[in-house]
Amino acid sequence: MSECKLNHSKSDVQNKYDQQEEYLPEDIRNLFQVFFKKEHSQSTINTVFHLLKKYDLAESSEQKRRNEQLKEIVC
């Protein structure tokens, strides 16, 4: 992923999650229920946004890589 200079909001992440939810594995979706109830650093919010961005278009191997990163961050 290329570096993004834009800071995303928690609302941006929620919207991106809503767009990608049906493509995410159930265990990842469950983690987001807790994630959205907590406060996070700007860096974490930006990272999660970009892991979700175009998730549905990513190849299976890329989705697996993102899943592992999401589990580490969101959990």
Secondary structure, 3 states (H helix, E strand, C coil): CCCCCCCCCHHHHHHHHHHHHHHCCHHHHHHHHHHCCCCCCHHHHHHHHHHHCCHHHCCHHHHHHHHHHHHHHHC
